[in-house]
Amino acid sequence: LGLLECCARCLIGAPFASLVATGLCFFGVALFCGCGHEALTGTEQLIETYFSKNYQDYEYLIDVILTGVWHPFARPQRVRHAWRGRRAGDGGRPAHGLGEWRGMAAVPLGASRGGTVEGGQESHICTPRQFVGITYVLTIIWLLVFACSAVPVYIYFNTWTTCQSIANPSKTSASIGTLCADARMYGVLPWNAFPGKVCGSNLLSICKTSEFQMTFHLFIAAFVGAAATLVSLLTFMIAATYNFAVLKLMGRGTKF
């Protein structure tokens, strides 16, 4: 009975929400980084093979969309690895957040506002207010990442839909030759890129390639990874806000 009571107390005090959020965040970041890196590589190969024979055209894509974010002088290969490394670095946040959350939950009722706990020992964890602020900022950042990761999914979905119309001409009134996928229209390539677009049966043959199918699914997986990371950070933010409120009430001597 004593062992069961001890286990029950441990389970009651376990931060299940933070544990689930930690696992979800690691999974989401890994999925976003791995699939996003491979999807960008596949996109570059598709552009090089079918949409532009001039390297400067898709170098513009890498430099403006990626290099402009991370480093203005990085080369495409460096950019992809830097992009993956920056995102993977965020994976350390869940473990840190779990330790901070548990540390906040472990503060006794007699804790003071000056960063000390009973017995006069200093608390070296960050304050609840700081942790809530950090989690909030990371949530905003990943909300933007989530929105941006939806853009390539939208582009590939439109291309796939056009291919379905070409494969079933009876379902559309437009001529097959006028159904095109124009990479310039989405800002992927500059307007002077040649050919910049692929139409008709040529586009249908591209959609049937394994490279297109794989890249499309990789972007979807990266989008799901960003969504999972965002959900985990929202969970952290809710848990941290709740604990901050509890600690504030405990500091005022409020009893539950």
Backbone as numpy.savetxt, mean C-alpha at the origin, in Angstrom:
# Nx Ny Nz CAx CAy CAz Cx Cy Cz
-7.07 -25.62 38.11 -7.89 -24.41 38.11 -7.03 -23.15 38.11
-5.93 -23.23 38.90 -5.05 -22.07 38.94 -4.41 -21.79 37.60
-4.01 -22.85 36.87 -3.42 -22.68 35.55 -4.44 -22.11 34.57
-5.67 -22.59 34.66 -6.72 -22.07 33.77 -7.01 -20.60 34.04
-7.03 -20.22 35.30 -7.25 -18.81 35.63 -6.11 -17.95 35.12
-4.88 -18.46 35.26 -3.73 -17.71 34.76 -3.80 -17.53 33.25
-4.16 -18.60 32.54 -4.27 -18.51 31.07 -5.40 -17.56 30.66
-6.49 -17.63 31.42 -7.63 -16.76 31.12 -7.24 -15.30 31.29
-6.49 -14.98 32.36 -6.06 -13.60 32.58 -5.12 -13.14 31.47
-4.22 -14.05 31.04 -3.31 -13.69 29.96 -4.06 -13.41 28.66
-5.06 -14.25 28.38 -5.83 -14.07 27.15 -6.66 -12.80 27.20
-7.20 -12.49 28.37 -7.99 -11.27 28.49 -7.12 -10.03 28.26
-5.87 -10.09 28.73 -4.99 -8.93 28.58 -4.27 -8.86 27.25
-4.42 -9.88 26.40 -3.71 -9.90 25.11 -4.35 -8.90 24.15
-3.52 -8.12 23.45 -4.05 -7.14 22.49 -4.34 -7.80 21.14
-5.47 -8.51 21.06 -5.79 -9.26 19.86 -5.93 -8.35 18.64
-6.51 -7.19 18.84 -6.68 -6.26 17.70 -5.33 -5.87 17.12
-4.36 -5.58 18.00 -3.04 -5.19 17.52 -2.30 -6.36 16.89
-2.50 -7.57 17.44 -1.86 -8.74 16.86 -2.37 -9.01 15.44
-3.68 -8.93 15.28 -4.26 -9.13 13.95 -3.81 -8.02 13.00
-3.82 -6.78 13.48 -3.40 -5.65 12.65 -1.94 -5.76 12.26
-1.10 -6.27 13.16 0.32 -6.43 12.86 0.53 -7.44 11.74
-0.12 -8.60 11.87 -0.01 -9.59 10.81 -0.55 -9.09 9.48
-1.67 -8.39 9.53 -2.27 -7.85 8.31 -1.38 -6.79 7.67
-0.73 -5.99 8.51 0.13 -4.94 7.97 1.38 -5.52 7.31
2.01 -6.51 7.94 3.16 -7.17 7.34 2.76 -7.83 6.02
1.61 -8.49 6.01 1.13 -9.13 4.79 0.86 -8.10 3.70
0.19 -7.00 4.05 -0.14 -5.98 3.07 1.08 -5.30 2.48
2.04 -4.96 3.33 3.26 -4.30 2.85 4.05 -5.23 1.94
4.18 -6.50 2.34 4.92 -7.47 1.53 4.24 -7.67 0.18
2.91 -7.78 0.19 2.17 -7.97 -1.05 2.29 -6.74 -1.95
2.17 -5.56 -1.37 2.27 -4.34 -2.16 3.65 -4.17 -2.76
4.69 -4.41 -1.95 6.07 -4.21 -2.44 6.43 -5.22 -3.52
6.20 -6.51 -3.22 6.59 -7.54 -4.17 5.83 -7.46 -5.48
4.51 -7.41 -5.39 3.69 -7.38 -6.60 3.82 -6.05 -7.34
3.93 -4.96 -6.58 4.10 -3.66 -7.23 5.41 -3.57 -8.01
6.48 -4.11 -7.44 7.78 -4.09 -8.13 7.72 -4.89 -9.43
7.16 -6.10 -9.35 7.07 -6.93 -10.55 6.10 -6.34 -11.57
5.03 -5.72 -11.11 4.07 -5.11 -12.03 4.70 -3.95 -12.79
5.50 -3.13 -12.09 6.18 -2.04 -12.77 7.18 -2.55 -13.80
7.88 -3.63 -13.45 8.81 -4.23 -14.41 8.07 -4.75 -15.63
6.93 -5.43 -15.40 6.15 -5.93 -16.52 5.57 -4.82 -17.39
5.16 -3.72 -16.76 4.64 -2.58 -17.51 5.71 -1.98 -18.40
6.91 -1.86 -17.87 8.01 -1.32 -18.67 8.29 -2.21 -19.87
8.24 -3.52 -19.70 8.47 -4.44 -20.81 7.37 -4.35 -21.86
6.12 -4.22 -21.41 5.02 -4.08 -22.37 5.14 -2.80 -23.18
5.48 -1.71 -22.50 5.63 -0.43 -23.20 6.77 -0.50 -24.20
7.88 -1.09 -23.77 9.05 -1.19 -24.65 8.75 -2.06 -25.86
7.97 -3.11 -25.69 7.72 -4.06 -26.77 6.64 -3.58 -27.75
5.58 -2.96 -27.23 4.42 -2.70 -28.08 4.09 -1.22 -28.30
4.43 -0.35 -27.35 3.94 1.03 -27.43 5.01 2.05 -27.81
6.24 1.74 -27.62 7.27 2.72 -27.96 8.60 2.01 -28.19
9.25 2.35 -29.27 10.55 1.79 -29.57 11.68 2.71 -29.12
11.30 3.88 -28.66 12.29 4.87 -28.22 12.44 4.80 -26.70
13.62 4.50 -26.23 13.84 4.33 -24.79 13.53 5.62 -24.03
13.75 6.76 -24.65 13.51 8.02 -23.97 12.04 8.22 -23.62
11.14 7.56 -24.34 9.72 7.71 -24.06 9.35 7.07 -22.73
9.75 5.83 -22.50 9.40 5.21 -21.23 10.40 5.54 -20.13
11.54 6.11 -20.51 12.41 6.68 -19.48 11.73 7.89 -18.85
10.98 8.62 -19.67 10.19 9.73 -19.16 9.16 9.24 -18.14
8.54 8.07 -18.42 7.59 7.49 -17.48 8.26 7.20 -16.14
9.41 6.56 -16.17 10.10 6.21 -14.93 10.56 7.45 -14.18
11.13 8.40 -14.92 11.69 9.59 -14.28 10.61 10.46 -13.65
9.50 10.65 -14.36 8.47 11.57 -13.86 7.63 10.94 -12.76
7.15 9.71 -13.00 6.24 9.09 -12.04 6.96 8.53 -10.83
8.14 7.95 -11.03 8.83 7.30 -9.92 10.01 8.10 -9.42
10.92 8.47 -10.33 12.12 9.18 -9.90 11.78 10.52 -9.29
10.74 11.16 -9.79 10.35 12.45 -9.23 9.90 12.34 -7.79
9.49 11.14 -7.38 9.05 10.94 -6.01 10.23 10.64 -5.10
11.15 9.79 -5.60 12.20 9.31 -4.70 13.53 10.04 -4.89
13.99 10.17 -6.12 15.29 10.79 -6.32 15.35 11.34 -7.74
15.68 12.61 -7.92 15.61 13.21 -9.25 16.68 12.75 -10.21
17.69 12.00 -9.74 18.76 11.58 -10.64 18.90 10.06 -10.71
17.94 9.33 -10.15 18.05 7.87 -10.12 17.70 7.28 -11.48
18.32 6.17 -11.79 18.01 5.45 -13.01 16.84 4.52 -12.75
16.17 4.03 -13.83 14.98 3.21 -13.63 15.18 2.00 -12.72
16.29 1.25 -12.91 16.50 0.07 -12.08 16.69 0.46 -10.63
17.43 1.54 -10.39 17.62 2.01 -9.03 16.31 2.48 -8.42
15.51 3.11 -9.26 14.23 3.62 -8.76 13.35 2.50 -8.26
13.28 1.40 -9.03 12.42 0.31 -8.62 12.87 -0.29 -7.30
14.22 -0.44 -7.14 14.71 -1.00 -5.89 14.55 -0.01 -4.74
14.72 1.27 -5.03 14.50 2.27 -3.97 13.04 2.31 -3.58
12.16 2.22 -4.56 10.71 2.21 -4.29 10.35 1.02 -3.42
10.93 -0.15 -3.73 10.64 -1.35 -2.95 11.23 -1.21 -1.55
12.45 -0.67 -1.43 13.08 -0.54 -0.13 12.37 0.45 0.77
11.92 1.57 0.20 11.21 2.56 1.00 9.93 1.98 1.58
9.18 1.24 0.72 7.93 0.67 1.18 8.18 -0.45 2.19
9.24 -1.26 1.95 9.52 -2.35 2.87 9.92 -1.80 4.23
10.53 -0.61 4.24 10.93 -0.01 5.51 9.74 0.29 6.39
8.58 0.50 5.78 7.38 0.75 6.57 6.90 -0.50 7.28
7.45 -1.66 6.88 7.02 -2.88 7.52 7.43 -2.96 8.97
8.43 -2.17 9.38 8.85 -2.16 10.78 7.88 -1.42 11.67
7.01 -0.64 11.10 6.07 0.13 11.89 5.09 -0.73 12.68
4.55 -1.85 12.10 3.60 -2.64 12.88 4.21 -3.21 14.15
5.47 -3.76 14.05 6.09 -4.33 15.24 6.33 -3.25 16.29
6.78 -2.09 15.83 6.98 -0.99 16.76 5.65 -0.57 17.38
4.61 -0.53 16.51 3.30 -0.13 17.01 2.75 -1.11 18.02
2.99 -2.39 17.80 2.50 -3.39 18.74 3.17 -3.20 20.10
4.50 -2.97 20.08 5.20 -2.75 21.35 4.72 -1.51 22.06
4.49 -0.44 21.31 4.01 0.79 21.91 2.60 0.60 22.47
1.75 -0.08 21.70 0.36 -0.29 22.13 0.32 -1.09 23.41
1.14 -2.16 23.46 1.16 -2.99 24.65 1.76 -2.23 25.82
2.74 -1.39 25.50 3.33 -0.59 26.57 2.32 0.39 27.14
1.50 0.97 26.28 0.46 1.88 26.74 -0.57 1.14 27.58
-0.90 -0.09 27.16 -1.90 -0.86 27.89 -1.38 -1.33 29.23
-0.03 -1.40 29.36 0.55 -1.92 30.59 0.75 -0.84 31.65
0.47 0.43 31.32 0.66 1.50 32.30 -0.36 1.33 33.42
0.07 1.28 34.68 -0.87 1.04 35.77 -1.72 2.26 36.06
-2.73 2.04 36.94 -3.66 3.11 37.26 -2.98 4.28 37.93
-1.86 4.03 38.57 -1.20 5.12 39.28 -0.21 5.88 38.45
-0.19 5.64 37.17 0.78 6.31 36.32 0.51 7.80 36.29
1.56 8.55 36.28 1.43 10.01 36.26 1.63 10.50 34.85
1.43 11.77 34.64 1.57 12.36 33.31 3.01 12.73 33.00
3.89 12.57 33.94 5.26 13.01 33.72 6.16 11.96 33.11
5.59 10.81 32.65 6.39 9.79 32.02 6.94 8.79 33.01
6.45 8.75 34.23 6.90 7.78 35.22 5.76 6.90 35.61
6.11 5.73 36.12 5.12 4.80 36.61 5.41 4.54 38.06
4.56 3.71 38.73 4.73 3.45 40.14 6.11 2.83 40.39
6.75 3.23 41.46 8.09 2.78 41.77 9.14 3.76 41.30
8.72 4.83 40.58 9.64 5.87 40.16 10.43 5.53 38.91
10.10 4.44 38.22 10.83 4.06 37.03 10.36 4.88 35.85
11.32 5.28 35.02 11.02 6.08 33.84 10.43 5.19 32.76
9.44 5.70 32.06 8.86 5.00 30.92 9.52 5.53 29.65
10.15 4.61 28.88 10.91 5.02 27.71 10.10 4.90 26.42
8.86 4.48 26.52 8.04 4.42 25.32 7.56 5.82 24.98
7.19 6.01 23.69 6.70 7.32 23.31 5.34 7.55 23.95
4.99 8.79 24.10 3.74 9.12 24.76 2.57 8.70 23.88
1.41 8.40 24.48 0.23 8.03 23.68 -0.12 9.08 22.64
0.05 10.36 23.00 -0.28 11.42 22.05 0.63 11.33 20.81
1.91 11.06 21.03 2.84 10.96 19.90 2.51 9.75 19.03
2.19 8.63 19.68 1.89 7.42 18.91 0.63 7.60 18.08
-0.39 8.24 18.63 -1.61 8.51 17.87 -1.28 9.40 16.66
-0.44 10.40 16.88 -0.06 11.29 15.78 0.70 10.57 14.69
1.67 9.71 15.08 2.44 8.96 14.09 1.54 8.02 13.29
0.66 7.33 13.99 -0.26 6.40 13.31 -1.18 7.15 12.36
-1.63 8.31 12.77 -2.52 9.12 11.92 -1.80 9.55 10.64
-0.55 10.00 10.77 0.23 10.43 9.60 0.45 9.26 8.64
0.84 8.10 9.18 1.04 6.93 8.34 -0.25 6.49 7.65
-1.35 6.63 8.32 -2.64 6.28 7.72 -2.95 7.19 6.54
-2.68 8.49 6.68 -2.90 9.43 5.58 -2.00 9.09 4.40
-0.73 8.76 4.69 0.22 8.42 3.62 -0.25 7.18 2.86
-0.65 6.15 3.60 -1.09 4.92 2.93 -2.44 5.08 2.27
-3.24 6.03 2.71 -4.48 6.33 2.00 -4.16 6.87 0.60
-3.13 7.71 0.50 -2.70 8.22 -0.80 -2.11 7.11 -1.65
-1.32 6.23 -1.02 -0.76 5.09 -1.74 -1.87 4.19 -2.28
-2.88 3.97 -1.45 -4.03 3.16 -1.87 -4.73 3.78 -3.07
-4.92 5.09 -3.04 -5.57 5.77 -4.17 -4.72 5.69 -5.43
-3.41 5.88 -5.28 -2.52 5.82 -6.45 -2.44 4.41 -7.03
-2.49 3.40 -6.17 -2.40 2.02 -6.67 -3.64 1.61 -7.44
-4.72 2.37 -7.30 -5.94 2.07 -8.06 -5.83 2.54 -9.51
-4.93 3.49 -9.78 -4.82 4.06 -11.13 -4.37 3.02 -12.16
-3.26 2.29 -11.94 -2.89 1.29 -12.95 -3.92 0.18 -13.10
-4.63 -0.17 -12.02 -5.69 -1.17 -12.13 -6.78 -0.65 -13.07
-7.12 0.62 -12.95 -8.13 1.23 -13.81 -7.67 1.23 -15.27
-6.41 1.55 -15.51 -5.89 1.59 -16.88 -5.91 0.21 -17.51
-5.43 -0.78 -16.76 -5.40 -2.14 -17.30 -6.81 -2.69 -17.49
-7.72 -2.33 -16.59 -9.10 -2.81 -16.73 -9.74 -2.21 -17.99
-9.49 -0.93 -18.26 -10.02 -0.32 -19.48 -9.46 -1.01 -20.72
-8.17 -1.32 -20.70 -7.55 -2.00 -21.83 -8.16 -3.39 -22.02
-8.34 -4.10 -20.91 -8.93 -5.44 -20.98 -10.37 -5.37 -21.50
-11.13 -4.36 -21.09 -12.50 -4.19 -21.57 -12.52 -3.92 -23.07
-11.57 -3.12 -23.54 -11.48 -2.86 -24.98 -11.18 -4.13 -25.74
-10.32 -4.96 -25.19 -10.00 -6.23 -25.83 -11.22 -7.15 -25.89
-12.05 -7.11 -24.85 -13.26 -7.92 -24.87 -14.21 -7.44 -25.96
-14.24 -6.14 -26.20 -15.09 -5.61 -27.27 -14.56 -6.03 -28.64
-13.23 -6.08 -28.78 -12.65 -6.51 -30.05 -12.91 -8.00 -30.28
-12.83 -8.78 -29.21 -13.05 -10.22 -29.34 -14.52 -10.55 -29.63
-15.42 -9.66 -29.25 -16.86 -9.85 -29.51 -17.40 -8.65 -30.27
-17.11 -8.54 -31.56 -17.52 -7.36 -32.34 -19.03 -7.18 -32.42
-19.80 -8.25 -32.21 -21.25 -8.14 -32.30 -21.83 -7.35 -31.12
-21.05 -7.20 -30.05 -21.53 -6.50 -28.86 -21.21 -5.01 -28.89
-20.56 -4.54 -29.95 -20.24 -3.12 -30.05 -20.55 -2.62 -31.46
-20.95 -1.38 -31.55 -21.26 -0.79 -32.86 -20.04 -0.16 -33.52
-18.95 -0.03 -32.77 -17.75 0.61 -33.31 -16.96 -0.38 -34.17
-16.19 0.18 -35.08 -15.32 -0.65 -35.90 -14.15 -1.16 -35.07
-13.73 -2.39 -35.34 -12.63 -2.98 -34.57 -11.36 -2.15 -34.70
-11.15 -1.59 -35.87 -9.93 -0.80 -36.09 -9.88 0.48 -35.29
-11.04 0.94 -34.83 -11.07 2.18 -34.05 -10.96 1.93 -32.55
-10.98 0.69 -32.13 -10.85 0.36 -30.72 -9.36 0.24 -30.38
-8.88 1.17 -29.56 -7.45 1.27 -29.29 -7.17 1.41 -27.80
-5.95 1.13 -27.46 -5.42 1.43 -26.13 -4.29 2.43 -26.34
-4.50 3.65 -25.88 -3.53 4.73 -26.08 -2.85 5.03 -24.75
-1.59 4.65 -24.64 -0.84 4.88 -23.40 -0.61 6.36 -23.17
-0.62 7.17 -24.23 -0.41 8.61 -24.09 -1.59 9.29 -23.43
-2.78 8.72 -23.64 -3.99 9.33 -23.09 -3.98 9.32 -21.56
-3.32 8.33 -20.96 -3.26 8.22 -19.51 -2.02 8.90 -18.92
-1.22 9.51 -19.75 0.00 10.14 -19.26 1.14 9.18 -19.04
0.99 7.93 -19.49 2.06 6.95 -19.34 3.23 7.29 -20.25
2.90 7.78 -21.45 3.92 8.18 -22.42 3.66 9.62 -22.85
4.71 10.33 -23.28 4.49 11.69 -23.80 3.73 11.64 -25.12
3.14 12.76 -25.50 2.30 12.79 -26.69 3.07 12.60 -27.98
4.38 12.83 -27.96 5.17 12.63 -29.18 5.71 11.21 -29.30
5.29 10.32 -28.39 5.76 8.92 -28.45 5.13 8.22 -29.65
5.89 7.34 -30.27 5.40 6.62 -31.45 5.64 5.12 -31.26
4.63 4.28 -31.56 3.28 4.65 -31.99 2.40 5.17 -30.85
2.68 4.81 -29.63 1.92 5.32 -28.50 0.60 4.62 -28.25
0.04 4.01 -29.28 -1.23 3.31 -29.13 -1.23 2.06 -30.01
-2.07 1.11 -29.61 -2.23 -0.14 -30.37 -3.72 -0.37 -30.55
-4.12 -0.76 -31.75 -5.54 -0.88 -32.07 -5.88 -2.25 -32.64
-7.17 -2.52 -32.63 -7.71 -3.69 -33.32 -7.15 -5.02 -32.87
-6.90 -5.87 -33.87 -6.43 -7.22 -33.59 -5.06 -7.23 -32.91
-4.25 -6.22 -33.18 -2.95 -6.15 -32.52 -3.12 -5.99 -31.00
-4.09 -5.16 -30.61 -4.36 -4.98 -29.19 -4.89 -6.27 -28.57
-5.75 -6.96 -29.30 -6.29 -8.22 -28.79 -5.19 -9.24 -28.58
-4.21 -9.28 -29.47 -3.10 -10.22 -29.31 -2.25 -9.88 -28.09
-2.15 -8.57 -27.77 -1.40 -8.17 -26.58 -2.14 -8.63 -25.32
-3.45 -8.44 -25.32 -4.24 -8.82 -24.14 -4.19 -10.32 -23.88
-3.91 -11.10 -24.91 -3.86 -12.55 -24.74 -2.49 -13.04 -24.27
-1.51 -12.16 -24.25 -0.18 -12.57 -23.82 -0.14 -12.80 -22.31
0.74 -13.67 -21.89 0.90 -13.95 -20.46 1.46 -12.74 -19.72
2.28 -11.92 -20.41 2.85 -10.74 -19.77 1.76 -9.76 -19.36
0.79 -9.53 -20.24 -0.30 -8.61 -19.92 -1.16 -9.16 -18.79
-1.53 -10.42 -18.89 -2.38 -11.02 -17.86 -1.69 -11.00 -16.50
-0.41 -11.36 -16.48 0.32 -11.40 -15.22 0.45 -10.01 -14.62
0.79 -9.02 -15.45 0.96 -7.65 -14.94 -0.35 -7.10 -14.41
-1.44 -7.37 -15.09 -2.76 -6.93 -14.65 -3.08 -7.50 -13.27
-2.86 -8.80 -13.10 -3.14 -9.44 -11.81 -2.18 -8.97 -10.72
-0.94 -8.68 -11.09 0.02 -8.17 -10.10 -0.40 -6.80 -9.58
-0.90 -5.95 -10.47 -1.38 -4.64 -10.02 -2.60 -4.78 -9.12
-3.46 -5.74 -9.42 -4.61 -5.99 -8.54 -4.14 -6.45 -7.17
-3.14 -7.34 -7.16 -2.61 -7.82 -5.88 -1.95 -6.70 -5.09
-1.23 -5.81 -5.79 -0.61 -4.67 -5.10 -1.68 -3.74 -4.53
-2.76 -3.57 -5.26 -3.89 -2.76 -4.78 -4.50 -3.38 -3.52
-4.66 -4.69 -3.52 -5.19 -5.40 -2.34 -4.22 -5.26 -1.17
-2.91 -5.34 -1.45 -1.93 -5.16 -0.39 -1.98 -3.78 0.23
-2.14 -2.76 -0.59 -2.27 -1.40 -0.06 -3.53 -1.26 0.77
-4.62 -1.89 0.33 -5.87 -1.85 1.10 -5.71 -2.55 2.45
-5.03 -3.70 2.46 -4.81 -4.42 3.71 -3.96 -3.61 4.68
-2.94 -2.96 4.16 -2.08 -2.12 5.01 -2.87 -0.95 5.58
-3.72 -0.36 4.75 -4.52 0.76 5.22 -5.50 0.32 6.31
-6.11 -0.84 6.15 -7.03 -1.36 7.17 -6.29 -1.62 8.48
-5.08 -2.17 8.38 -4.31 -2.44 9.60 -3.93 -1.15 10.31
-3.57 -0.14 9.57 -3.21 1.14 10.19 -4.44 1.81 10.81
-5.58 1.67 10.17 -6.81 2.19 10.76 -7.11 1.49 12.08
-6.86 0.17 12.11 -7.06 -0.58 13.34 -6.11 -0.10 14.43
-4.85 0.13 14.06 -3.88 0.66 15.01 -4.32 2.03 15.52
-4.81 2.87 14.62 -5.20 4.21 15.01 -6.38 4.17 15.98
-7.35 3.30 15.71 -8.50 3.18 16.61 -8.05 2.67 17.97
-7.19 1.64 17.97 -6.72 1.08 19.24 -5.90 2.10 20.02
-5.02 2.84 19.30 -4.20 3.83 19.98 -5.05 4.98 20.53
-6.05 5.40 19.77 -6.93 6.47 20.24 -7.71 6.04 21.47
-8.19 4.80 21.45 -8.92 4.27 22.61 -8.04 4.23 23.85
-6.81 3.73 23.68 -5.91 3.65 24.83 -5.49 5.02 25.32
-5.33 5.97 24.41 -5.00 7.33 24.81 -6.12 7.92 25.65
-7.36 7.67 25.23 -8.50 8.17 26.00 -8.58 7.50 27.36
-8.31 6.20 27.42 -8.34 5.48 28.69 -7.27 6.02 29.63
-6.06 6.24 29.09 -4.98 6.75 29.93 -5.28 8.16 30.42
-5.92 8.97 29.60 -6.30 10.31 30.03 -7.30 10.24 31.18
-8.28 9.34 31.06 -9.26 9.20 32.14 -8.63 8.63 33.41
-7.70 7.68 33.22 -7.01 7.12 34.38 -6.16 8.16 35.07
-5.56 9.06 34.29 -4.74 10.11 34.88 -5.55 11.08 35.70
-6.84 11.21 35.37 -7.72 12.12 36.14 -8.39 11.42 37.31
-8.09 10.13 37.47 -8.64 9.41 38.59 -10.05 8.91 38.35
-10.45 8.82 37.08 -11.80 8.36 36.78 -11.87 6.84 36.91
-12.90 6.34 37.54 -13.06 4.89 37.71 -14.12 4.40 36.75
-13.90 3.15 36.29 -14.85 2.53 35.36 -15.74 1.56 36.12
